[in-house]
Amino acid sequence: MGIFSRLADIVNSNINAILESAEDPQKIIRLIIQEMEETLVEVRATAARGIAEKKDVERRLARLQEAQAEWERKAEVALRRDREDLSKAALIEKARLGETVKALSQERDALTTALAQGEADIAKLEAKLRDAKTRQKTMEARHETASNRLKARKQVYDSRADDAFSRFESFERRIDEKEGQAEALELGKTRTVAEELADLEADAAIEDELKALKQRVAKSGQGN
């Protein structure tokens, strides 16, 4: 029957011990859960058959007990009419039915005991199943977290990442060199008098134009 051969194997199993000795705990716990679910269906079906059988036995017992009561009534009637022979025959029939009643009572008691044990086993199995499913969720969450951490670690220590950063540093050094070359060209240069006068004239022209613009704006505002 797969991993477990009997219901007792599942009910009495130590899930921790099974998982510790397994090469692939996730696979094993999936198989355990599958086996438990299938066994639970089988046990419930067996219990359903037992309940139906017990009800049938109880109905037969009730009919036999009614028949016994009827034979006892007939024995009493016969005795009242001085027919002791018929009364005795009626009591013999009652006794004959009594043997069947005794056998059926024993069968009913055995079914009651079996059903009680089955109910207890179902409760234990359901508890084991809940425990296994909880462990499955925990293991899946831990596996996902571990996988993500491993992936991140691999990226951190991946040589391709180191190569990329090396290239960035190379580009930065080349830019630094070009900037240094540009700044070097400006070193030692002094502005000529002509260049400084030209800048002053340009600044003066801009100031004059700005002054004229302000005057026009002021006149325009007064006209409004």
HELIX and SHEET records of a PDB file:
HELIX    1   1 LEU A    7  VAL A   11  1                                   5    
HELIX    2   2 ILE A   15  GLU A   20  1                                   6    
HELIX    3   3 PRO A   25  ARG A   80  1                                  56    
HELIX    4   4 GLU A   84  VAL A  156  1                                  73    
HELIX    5   5 SER A  159  GLU A  186  1                                  28    
HELIX    6   6 VAL A  193  GLY A  223  1                                  31    
END                                                                             
